[in-house]
Amino acid sequence: MEEDLLLAAKAYVEVIEKLGKTSDPRKAQSLEEERGERHWIFIDKLKKYGIDYRDREDATRIAYRIVNGEL
């Protein structure tokens, strides 16, 4: 696994998990913005390495699989 793809996946998964744990609306808004940014960074890495994905949910599943060492 390429290091930059792994790092992008980790950053994306971390912000998703933080977002799921927060109940503060202001923090949630900030994390949602960060999630969007991390998503597009991760998408660019997927494209760079020729990894196909169907939609945002599929890209998220791929990110979790990368982080868990399944890919």
PyMOL Python script that loads the backbone (N, CA, C, O; Angstrom):
from pymol import cmd

cmd.read_pdbstr("""\
ATOM      1  N   MET A   1       0.851  -1.183   0.000  1.00  0.00           N
ATOM      2  CA  MET A   1       0.000   0.000   0.000  1.00  0.00           C
ATOM      3  C   MET A   1       0.893   1.241   0.000  1.00  0.00           C
ATOM      4  O   MET A   1       1.848   1.338   0.770  1.00  0.00           O
ATOM      5  N   GLU A   2       0.567   2.165  -0.860  1.00  0.00           N
ATOM      6  CA  GLU A   2       1.330   3.402  -0.943  1.00  0.00           C
ATOM      7  C   GLU A   2       1.081   4.252   0.309  1.00  0.00           C
ATOM      8  O   GLU A   2      -0.049   4.378   0.781  1.00  0.00           O
ATOM      9  N   GLU A   3       2.144   4.816   0.820  1.00  0.00           N
ATOM     10  CA  GLU A   3       2.081   5.567   2.075  1.00  0.00           C
ATOM     11  C   GLU A   3       1.114   6.752   2.001  1.00  0.00           C
ATOM     12  O   GLU A   3       0.360   6.988   2.945  1.00  0.00           O
ATOM     13  N   ASP A   4       1.124   7.497   0.895  1.00  0.00           N
ATOM     14  CA  ASP A   4       0.242   8.669   0.823  1.00  0.00           C
ATOM     15  C   ASP A   4      -1.229   8.270   0.767  1.00  0.00           C
ATOM     16  O   ASP A   4      -2.079   8.995   1.284  1.00  0.00           O
ATOM     17  N   LEU A   5      -1.545   7.136   0.151  1.00  0.00           N
ATOM     18  CA  LEU A   5      -2.927   6.647   0.132  1.00  0.00           C
ATOM     19  C   LEU A   5      -3.347   6.219   1.537  1.00  0.00           C
ATOM     20  O   LEU A   5      -4.456   6.524   1.975  1.00  0.00           O
ATOM     21  N   LEU A   6      -2.477   5.525   2.232  1.00  0.00           N
ATOM     22  CA  LEU A   6      -2.762   5.092   3.599  1.00  0.00           C
ATOM     23  C   LEU A   6      -2.972   6.290   4.520  1.00  0.00           C
ATOM     24  O   LEU A   6      -3.909   6.298   5.319  1.00  0.00           O
ATOM     25  N   LEU A   7      -2.116   7.293   4.420  1.00  0.00           N
ATOM     26  CA  LEU A   7      -2.254   8.487   5.262  1.00  0.00           C
ATOM     27  C   LEU A   7      -3.552   9.235   4.961  1.00  0.00           C
ATOM     28  O   LEU A   7      -4.217   9.716   5.878  1.00  0.00           O
ATOM     29  N   ALA A   8      -3.910   9.335   3.692  1.00  0.00           N
ATOM     30  CA  ALA A   8      -5.154  10.011   3.313  1.00  0.00           C
ATOM     31  C   ALA A   8      -6.355   9.239   3.855  1.00  0.00           C
ATOM     32  O   ALA A   8      -7.308   9.841   4.349  1.00  0.00           O
ATOM     33  N   ALA A   9      -6.312   7.918   3.767  1.00  0.00           N
ATOM     34  CA  ALA A   9      -7.403   7.089   4.286  1.00  0.00           C
ATOM     35  C   ALA A   9      -7.520   7.256   5.796  1.00  0.00           C
ATOM     36  O   ALA A   9      -8.624   7.403   6.320  1.00  0.00           O
ATOM     37  N   LYS A  10      -6.398   7.236   6.493  1.00  0.00           N
ATOM     38  CA  LYS A  10      -6.414   7.391   7.957  1.00  0.00           C
ATOM     39  C   LYS A  10      -7.007   8.740   8.360  1.00  0.00           C
ATOM     40  O   LYS A  10      -7.839   8.808   9.264  1.00  0.00           O
ATOM     41  N   ALA A  11      -6.587   9.797   7.700  1.00  0.00           N
ATOM     42  CA  ALA A  11      -7.092  11.134   8.029  1.00  0.00           C
ATOM     43  C   ALA A  11      -8.597  11.219   7.774  1.00  0.00           C
ATOM     44  O   ALA A  11      -9.331  11.822   8.557  1.00  0.00           O
ATOM     45  N   TYR A  12      -9.045  10.620   6.690  1.00  0.00           N
ATOM     46  CA  TYR A  12     -10.466  10.628   6.335  1.00  0.00           C
ATOM     47  C   TYR A  12     -11.280   9.857   7.376  1.00  0.00           C
ATOM     48  O   TYR A  12     -12.311  10.345   7.839  1.00  0.00           O
ATOM     49  N   VAL A  13     -10.830   8.674   7.740  1.00  0.00           N
ATOM     50  CA  VAL A  13     -11.533   7.851   8.725  1.00  0.00           C
ATOM     51  C   VAL A  13     -11.534   8.533  10.095  1.00  0.00           C
ATOM     52  O   VAL A  13     -12.550   8.508  10.790  1.00  0.00           O
ATOM     53  N   GLU A  14     -10.430   9.131  10.488  1.00  0.00           N
ATOM     54  CA  GLU A  14     -10.363   9.807  11.785  1.00  0.00           C
ATOM     55  C   GLU A  14     -11.395  10.914  11.898  1.00  0.00           C
ATOM     56  O   GLU A  14     -12.070  11.029  12.920  1.00  0.00           O
ATOM     57  N   VAL A  15     -11.525  11.728  10.863  1.00  0.00           N
ATOM     58  CA  VAL A  15     -12.487  12.831  10.942  1.00  0.00           C
ATOM     59  C   VAL A  15     -13.921  12.297  10.910  1.00  0.00           C
ATOM     60  O   VAL A  15     -14.795  12.874  11.557  1.00  0.00           O
ATOM     61  N   ILE A  16     -14.183  11.230  10.190  1.00  0.00           N
ATOM     62  CA  ILE A  16     -15.520  10.628  10.190  1.00  0.00           C
ATOM     63  C   ILE A  16     -15.862  10.132  11.586  1.00  0.00           C
ATOM     64  O   ILE A  16     -16.974  10.348  12.069  1.00  0.00           O
ATOM     65  N   GLU A  17     -14.920   9.475  12.231  1.00  0.00           N
ATOM     66  CA  GLU A  17     -15.174   8.954  13.571  1.00  0.00           C
ATOM     67  C   GLU A  17     -15.358  10.072  14.594  1.00  0.00           C
ATOM     68  O   GLU A  17     -16.206   9.964  15.479  1.00  0.00           O
ATOM     69  N   LYS A  18     -14.575  11.141  14.482  1.00  0.00           N
ATOM     70  CA  LYS A  18     -14.758  12.292  15.378  1.00  0.00           C
ATOM     71  C   LYS A  18     -16.141  12.905  15.171  1.00  0.00           C
ATOM     72  O   LYS A  18     -16.818  13.267  16.133  1.00  0.00           O
ATOM     73  N   LEU A  19     -16.548  13.016  13.933  1.00  0.00           N
ATOM     74  CA  LEU A  19     -17.848  13.588  13.613  1.00  0.00           C
ATOM     75  C   LEU A  19     -18.975  12.755  14.220  1.00  0.00           C
ATOM     76  O   LEU A  19     -19.955  13.302  14.726  1.00  0.00           O
ATOM     77  N   GLY A  20     -18.834  11.443  14.168  1.00  0.00           N
ATOM     78  CA  GLY A  20     -19.848  10.564  14.734  1.00  0.00           C
ATOM     79  C   GLY A  20     -19.944  10.626  16.248  1.00  0.00           C
ATOM     80  O   GLY A  20     -20.969  10.252  16.818  1.00  0.00           O
ATOM     81  N   LYS A  21     -18.897  11.089  16.902  1.00  0.00           N
ATOM     82  CA  LYS A  21     -18.863  11.120  18.369  1.00  0.00           C
ATOM     83  C   LYS A  21     -19.238  12.470  18.963  1.00  0.00           C
ATOM     84  O   LYS A  21     -19.454  12.560  20.171  1.00  0.00           O
ATOM     85  N   THR A  22     -19.322  13.516  18.159  1.00  0.00           N
ATOM     86  CA  THR A  22     -19.571  14.838  18.718  1.00  0.00           C
ATOM     87  C   THR A  22     -21.060  15.154  18.782  1.00  0.00           C
ATOM     88  O   THR A  22     -21.837  14.755  17.914  1.00  0.00           O
ATOM     89  N   SER A  23     -21.435  15.873  19.819  1.00  0.00           N
ATOM     90  CA  SER A  23     -22.811  16.347  19.938  1.00  0.00           C
ATOM     91  C   SER A  23     -22.861  17.874  19.892  1.00  0.00           C
ATOM     92  O   SER A  23     -23.941  18.464  19.919  1.00  0.00           O
ATOM     93  N   ASP A  24     -21.707  18.500  19.825  1.00  0.00           N
ATOM     94  CA  ASP A  24     -21.612  19.959  19.760  1.00  0.00           C
ATOM     95  C   ASP A  24     -21.857  20.402  18.306  1.00  0.00           C
ATOM     96  O   ASP A  24     -21.075  20.055  17.421  1.00  0.00           O
ATOM     97  N   PRO A  25     -22.928  21.160  18.055  1.00  0.00           N
ATOM     98  CA  PRO A  25     -23.258  21.554  16.686  1.00  0.00           C
ATOM     99  C   PRO A  25     -22.158  22.370  15.999  1.00  0.00           C
ATOM    100  O   PRO A  25     -21.932  22.217  14.798  1.00  0.00           O
ATOM    101  N   ARG A  26     -21.486  23.220  16.741  1.00  0.00           N
ATOM    102  CA  ARG A  26     -20.408  24.015  16.135  1.00  0.00           C
ATOM    103  C   ARG A  26     -19.239  23.137  15.741  1.00  0.00           C
ATOM    104  O   ARG A  26     -18.675  23.281  14.656  1.00  0.00           O
ATOM    105  N   LYS A  27     -18.882  22.232  16.626  1.00  0.00           N
ATOM    106  CA  LYS A  27     -17.785  21.317  16.326  1.00  0.00           C
ATOM    107  C   LYS A  27     -18.175  20.392  15.168  1.00  0.00           C
ATOM    108  O   LYS A  27     -17.353  20.083  14.306  1.00  0.00           O
ATOM    109  N   ALA A  28     -19.432  19.958  15.161  1.00  0.00           N
ATOM    110  CA  ALA A  28     -19.911  19.089  14.082  1.00  0.00           C
ATOM    111  C   ALA A  28     -19.813  19.809  12.737  1.00  0.00           C
ATOM    112  O   ALA A  28     -19.427  19.200  11.740  1.00  0.00           O
ATOM    113  N   GLN A  29     -20.150  21.071  12.700  1.00  0.00           N
ATOM    114  CA  GLN A  29     -20.061  21.841  11.461  1.00  0.00           C
ATOM    115  C   GLN A  29     -18.620  21.914  10.984  1.00  0.00           C
ATOM    116  O   GLN A  29     -18.339  21.712   9.803  1.00  0.00           O
ATOM    117  N   SER A  30     -17.723  22.198  11.891  1.00  0.00           N
ATOM    118  CA  SER A  30     -16.305  22.277  11.552  1.00  0.00           C
ATOM    119  C   SER A  30     -15.784  20.924  11.058  1.00  0.00           C
ATOM    120  O   SER A  30     -15.050  20.852  10.073  1.00  0.00           O
ATOM    121  N   LEU A  31     -16.172  19.861  11.754  1.00  0.00           N
ATOM    122  CA  LEU A  31     -15.734  18.522  11.356  1.00  0.00           C
ATOM    123  C   LEU A  31     -16.330  18.116  10.010  1.00  0.00           C
ATOM    124  O   LEU A  31     -15.674  17.430   9.225  1.00  0.00           O
ATOM    125  N   GLU A  32     -17.559  18.530   9.740  1.00  0.00           N
ATOM    126  CA  GLU A  32     -18.184  18.218   8.448  1.00  0.00           C
ATOM    127  C   GLU A  32     -17.427  18.898   7.311  1.00  0.00           C
ATOM    128  O   GLU A  32     -17.241  18.311   6.245  1.00  0.00           O
ATOM    129  N   GLU A  33     -16.995  20.123   7.539  1.00  0.00           N
ATOM    130  CA  GLU A  33     -16.191  20.816   6.536  1.00  0.00           C
ATOM    131  C   GLU A  33     -14.857  20.097   6.327  1.00  0.00           C
ATOM    132  O   GLU A  33     -14.406  19.927   5.195  1.00  0.00           O
ATOM    133  N   GLU A  34     -14.240  19.682   7.417  1.00  0.00           N
ATOM    134  CA  GLU A  34     -12.982  18.952   7.319  1.00  0.00           C
ATOM    135  C   GLU A  34     -13.195  17.603   6.627  1.00  0.00           C
ATOM    136  O   GLU A  34     -12.354  17.167   5.840  1.00  0.00           O
ATOM    137  N   ARG A  35     -14.325  16.941   6.924  1.00  0.00           N
ATOM    138  CA  ARG A  35     -14.631  15.678   6.279  1.00  0.00           C
ATOM    139  C   ARG A  35     -14.706  15.848   4.768  1.00  0.00           C
ATOM    140  O   ARG A  35     -14.195  15.022   4.012  1.00  0.00           O
ATOM    141  N   GLY A  36     -15.346  16.926   4.338  1.00  0.00           N
ATOM    142  CA  GLY A  36     -15.443  17.205   2.911  1.00  0.00           C
ATOM    143  C   GLY A  36     -14.073  17.382   2.274  1.00  0.00           C
ATOM    144  O   GLY A  36     -13.806  16.852   1.196  1.00  0.00           O
ATOM    145  N   GLU A  37     -13.213  18.127   2.943  1.00  0.00           N
ATOM    146  CA  GLU A  37     -11.855  18.334   2.434  1.00  0.00           C
ATOM    147  C   GLU A  37     -11.076  17.026   2.378  1.00  0.00           C
ATOM    148  O   GLU A  37     -10.415  16.732   1.382  1.00  0.00           O
ATOM    149  N   ARG A  38     -11.157  16.240   3.455  1.00  0.00           N
ATOM    150  CA  ARG A  38     -10.444  14.952   3.511  1.00  0.00           C
ATOM    151  C   ARG A  38     -10.983  13.979   2.461  1.00  0.00           C
ATOM    152  O   ARG A  38     -10.236  13.192   1.878  1.00  0.00           O
ATOM    153  N   HIS A  39     -12.299  14.053   2.234  1.00  0.00           N
ATOM    154  CA  HIS A  39     -12.916  13.194   1.223  1.00  0.00           C
ATOM    155  C   HIS A  39     -12.280  13.438  -0.142  1.00  0.00           C
ATOM    156  O   HIS A  39     -11.888  12.491  -0.824  1.00  0.00           O
ATOM    157  N   TRP A  40     -12.176  14.696  -0.538  1.00  0.00           N
ATOM    158  CA  TRP A  40     -11.640  14.998  -1.866  1.00  0.00           C
ATOM    159  C   TRP A  40     -10.157  14.683  -1.973  1.00  0.00           C
ATOM    160  O   TRP A  40      -9.685  14.291  -3.040  1.00  0.00           O
ATOM    161  N   ILE A  41      -9.426  14.847  -0.897  1.00  0.00           N
ATOM    162  CA  ILE A  41      -8.012  14.442  -0.897  1.00  0.00           C
ATOM    163  C   ILE A  41      -7.924  12.936  -1.106  1.00  0.00           C
ATOM    164  O   ILE A  41      -7.115  12.462  -1.904  1.00  0.00           O
ATOM    165  N   PHE A  42      -8.762  12.181  -0.384  1.00  0.00           N
ATOM    166  CA  PHE A  42      -8.765  10.729  -0.524  1.00  0.00           C
ATOM    167  C   PHE A  42      -9.191  10.313  -1.933  1.00  0.00           C
ATOM    168  O   PHE A  42      -8.599   9.407  -2.519  1.00  0.00           O
ATOM    169  N   ILE A  43     -10.207  10.967  -2.472  1.00  0.00           N
ATOM    170  CA  ILE A  43     -10.669  10.663  -3.833  1.00  0.00           C
ATOM    171  C   ILE A  43      -9.533  10.875  -4.831  1.00  0.00           C
ATOM    172  O   ILE A  43      -9.337  10.055  -5.728  1.00  0.00           O
ATOM    173  N   ASP A  44      -8.791  11.957  -4.683  1.00  0.00           N
ATOM    174  CA  ASP A  44      -7.650  12.212  -5.577  1.00  0.00           C
ATOM    175  C   ASP A  44      -6.622  11.086  -5.491  1.00  0.00           C
ATOM    176  O   ASP A  44      -6.049  10.694  -6.508  1.00  0.00           O
ATOM    177  N   LYS A  45      -6.384  10.563  -4.292  1.00  0.00           N
ATOM    178  CA  LYS A  45      -5.434   9.447  -4.130  1.00  0.00           C
ATOM    179  C   LYS A  45      -5.982   8.178  -4.782  1.00  0.00           C
ATOM    180  O   LYS A  45      -5.233   7.436  -5.418  1.00  0.00           O
ATOM    181  N   LEU A  46      -7.284   7.923  -4.628  1.00  0.00           N
ATOM    182  CA  LEU A  46      -7.876   6.759  -5.287  1.00  0.00           C
ATOM    183  C   LEU A  46      -7.685   6.846  -6.803  1.00  0.00           C
ATOM    184  O   LEU A  46      -7.307   5.870  -7.450  1.00  0.00           O
ATOM    185  N   LYS A  47      -7.952   8.016  -7.348  1.00  0.00           N
ATOM    186  CA  LYS A  47      -7.774   8.215  -8.792  1.00  0.00           C
ATOM    187  C   LYS A  47      -6.318   8.038  -9.197  1.00  0.00           C
ATOM    188  O   LYS A  47      -6.021   7.424 -10.222  1.00  0.00           O
ATOM    189  N   LYS A  48      -5.416   8.577  -8.391  1.00  0.00           N
ATOM    190  CA  LYS A  48      -3.985   8.480  -8.686  1.00  0.00           C
ATOM    191  C   LYS A  48      -3.538   7.022  -8.814  1.00  0.00           C
ATOM    192  O   LYS A  48      -2.709   6.690  -9.661  1.00  0.00           O
ATOM    193  N   TYR A  49      -4.090   6.170  -7.975  1.00  0.00           N
ATOM    194  CA  TYR A  49      -3.693   4.763  -7.978  1.00  0.00           C
ATOM    195  C   TYR A  49      -4.650   3.865  -8.756  1.00  0.00           C
ATOM    196  O   TYR A  49      -4.536   2.641  -8.706  1.00  0.00           O
ATOM    197  N   GLY A  50      -5.588   4.471  -9.472  1.00  0.00           N
ATOM    198  CA  GLY A  50      -6.486   3.705 -10.333  1.00  0.00           C
ATOM    199  C   GLY A  50      -7.467   2.818  -9.585  1.00  0.00           C
ATOM    200  O   GLY A  50      -7.864   1.764 -10.082  1.00  0.00           O
ATOM    201  N   ILE A  51      -7.854   3.238  -8.405  1.00  0.00           N
ATOM    202  CA  ILE A  51      -8.811   2.469  -7.611  1.00  0.00           C
ATOM    203  C   ILE A  51     -10.208   3.017  -7.888  1.00  0.00           C
ATOM    204  O   ILE A  51     -10.500   4.184  -7.626  1.00  0.00           O
ATOM    205  N   ASP A  52     -11.059   2.149  -8.421  1.00  0.00           N
ATOM    206  CA  ASP A  52     -12.424   2.558  -8.760  1.00  0.00           C
ATOM    207  C   ASP A  52     -13.307   2.598  -7.527  1.00  0.00           C
ATOM    208  O   ASP A  52     -13.117   1.828  -6.586  1.00  0.00           O
ATOM    209  N   TYR A  53     -14.274   3.504  -7.543  1.00  0.00           N
ATOM    210  CA  TYR A  53     -15.266   3.625  -6.482  1.00  0.00           C
ATOM    211  C   TYR A  53     -16.552   4.085  -7.136  1.00  0.00           C
ATOM    212  O   TYR A  53     -16.518   4.769  -8.159  1.00  0.00           O
ATOM    213  N   ARG A  54     -17.691   3.718  -6.558  1.00  0.00           N
ATOM    214  CA  ARG A  54     -18.991   4.059  -7.157  1.00  0.00           C
ATOM    215  C   ARG A  54     -19.514   5.408  -6.690  1.00  0.00           C
ATOM    216  O   ARG A  54     -20.025   6.193  -7.489  1.00  0.00           O
ATOM    217  N   ASP A  55     -19.386   5.676  -5.395  1.00  0.00           N
ATOM    218  CA  ASP A  55     -19.957   6.879  -4.809  1.00  0.00           C
ATOM    219  C   ASP A  55     -19.237   7.175  -3.502  1.00  0.00           C
ATOM    220  O   ASP A  55     -18.255   6.516  -3.160  1.00  0.00           O
ATOM    221  N   ARG A  56     -19.727   8.164  -2.779  1.00  0.00           N
ATOM    222  CA  ARG A  56     -19.065   8.559  -1.540  1.00  0.00           C
ATOM    223  C   ARG A  56     -19.047   7.430  -0.518  1.00  0.00           C
ATOM    224  O   ARG A  56     -18.043   7.214   0.161  1.00  0.00           O
ATOM    225  N   GLU A  57     -20.164   6.712  -0.411  1.00  0.00           N
ATOM    226  CA  GLU A  57     -20.208   5.606   0.554  1.00  0.00           C
ATOM    227  C   GLU A  57     -19.207   4.520   0.209  1.00  0.00           C
ATOM    228  O   GLU A  57     -18.573   3.944   1.094  1.00  0.00           O
ATOM    229  N   ASP A  58     -19.067   4.242  -1.078  1.00  0.00           N
ATOM    230  CA  ASP A  58     -18.099   3.232  -1.500  1.00  0.00           C
ATOM    231  C   ASP A  58     -16.678   3.699  -1.186  1.00  0.00           C
ATOM    232  O   ASP A  58     -15.849   2.910  -0.734  1.00  0.00           O
ATOM    233  N   ALA A  59     -16.403   4.961  -1.422  1.00  0.00           N
ATOM    234  CA  ALA A  59     -15.077   5.504  -1.105  1.00  0.00           C
ATOM    235  C   ALA A  59     -14.809   5.408   0.400  1.00  0.00           C
ATOM    236  O   ALA A  59     -13.690   5.112   0.820  1.00  0.00           O
ATOM    237  N   THR A  60     -15.833   5.659   1.197  1.00  0.00           N
ATOM    238  CA  THR A  60     -15.688   5.548   2.646  1.00  0.00           C
ATOM    239  C   THR A  60     -15.401   4.111   3.049  1.00  0.00           C
ATOM    240  O   THR A  60     -14.539   3.866   3.893  1.00  0.00           O
ATOM    241  N   ARG A  61     -16.111   3.160   2.459  1.00  0.00           N
ATOM    242  CA  ARG A  61     -15.848   1.738   2.753  1.00  0.00           C
ATOM    243  C   ARG A  61     -14.415   1.370   2.385  1.00  0.00           C
ATOM    244  O   ARG A  61     -13.742   0.652   3.124  1.00  0.00           O
ATOM    245  N   ILE A  62     -13.958   1.861   1.253  1.00  0.00           N
ATOM    246  CA  ILE A  62     -12.584   1.593   0.817  1.00  0.00           C
ATOM    247  C   ILE A  62     -11.592   2.174   1.817  1.00  0.00           C
ATOM    248  O   ILE A  62     -10.605   1.524   2.159  1.00  0.00           O
ATOM    249  N   ALA A  63     -11.847   3.393   2.288  1.00  0.00           N
ATOM    250  CA  ALA A  63     -10.965   4.027   3.275  1.00  0.00           C
ATOM    251  C   ALA A  63     -10.869   3.175   4.531  1.00  0.00           C
ATOM    252  O   ALA A  63      -9.774   2.945   5.044  1.00  0.00           O
ATOM    253  N   TYR A  64     -12.015   2.700   5.033  1.00  0.00           N
ATOM    254  CA  TYR A  64     -11.992   1.857   6.227  1.00  0.00           C
ATOM    255  C   TYR A  64     -11.235   0.550   5.963  1.00  0.00           C
ATOM    256  O   TYR A  64     -10.498   0.074   6.826  1.00  0.00           O
ATOM    257  N   ARG A  65     -11.414  -0.022   4.784  1.00  0.00           N
ATOM    258  CA  ARG A  65     -10.707  -1.275   4.456  1.00  0.00           C
ATOM    259  C   ARG A  65      -9.207  -1.045   4.390  1.00  0.00           C
ATOM    260  O   ARG A  65      -8.430  -1.897   4.822  1.00  0.00           O
ATOM    261  N   ILE A  66      -8.796   0.089   3.859  1.00  0.00           N
ATOM    262  CA  ILE A  66      -7.363   0.401   3.804  1.00  0.00           C
ATOM    263  C   ILE A  66      -6.799   0.551   5.218  1.00  0.00           C
ATOM    264  O   ILE A  66      -5.754  -0.009   5.547  1.00  0.00           O
ATOM    265  N   VAL A  67      -7.510   1.316   6.041  1.00  0.00           N
ATOM    266  CA  VAL A  67      -7.050   1.552   7.411  1.00  0.00           C
ATOM    267  C   VAL A  67      -6.988   0.250   8.209  1.00  0.00           C
ATOM    268  O   VAL A  67      -6.096   0.074   9.039  1.00  0.00           O
ATOM    269  N   ASN A  68      -7.922  -0.655   7.964  1.00  0.00           N
ATOM    270  CA  ASN A  68      -7.956  -1.934   8.679  1.00  0.00           C
ATOM    271  C   ASN A  68      -7.031  -2.985   8.072  1.00  0.00           C
ATOM    272  O   ASN A  68      -6.993  -4.122   8.542  1.00  0.00           O
ATOM    273  N   GLY A  69      -6.287  -2.613   7.032  1.00  0.00           N
ATOM    274  CA  GLY A  69      -5.333  -3.538   6.436  1.00  0.00           C
ATOM    275  C   GLY A  69      -5.967  -4.594   5.551  1.00  0.00           C
ATOM    276  O   GLY A  69      -5.342  -5.614   5.262  1.00  0.00           O
ATOM    277  N   GLU A  70      -7.189  -4.367   5.121  1.00  0.00           N
ATOM    278  CA  GLU A  70      -7.890  -5.333   4.280  1.00  0.00           C
ATOM    279  C   GLU A  70      -7.569  -5.156   2.801  1.00  0.00           C
ATOM    280  O   GLU A  70      -7.834  -6.051   1.998  1.00  0.00           O
ATOM    281  N   LEU A  71      -7.016  -4.038   2.444  1.00  0.00           N
ATOM    282  CA  LEU A  71      -6.627  -3.780   1.043  1.00  0.00           C
ATOM    283  C   LEU A  71      -5.164  -3.465   0.967  1.00  0.00           C
ATOM    284  O   LEU A  71      -4.641  -3.218  -0.120  1.00  0.00           O
TER     285      LEU A  71
END
""", "prot")
cmd.dss("prot")
cmd.show_as("cartoon", "prot")
cmd.util.cbc("prot")
cmd.orient("prot")
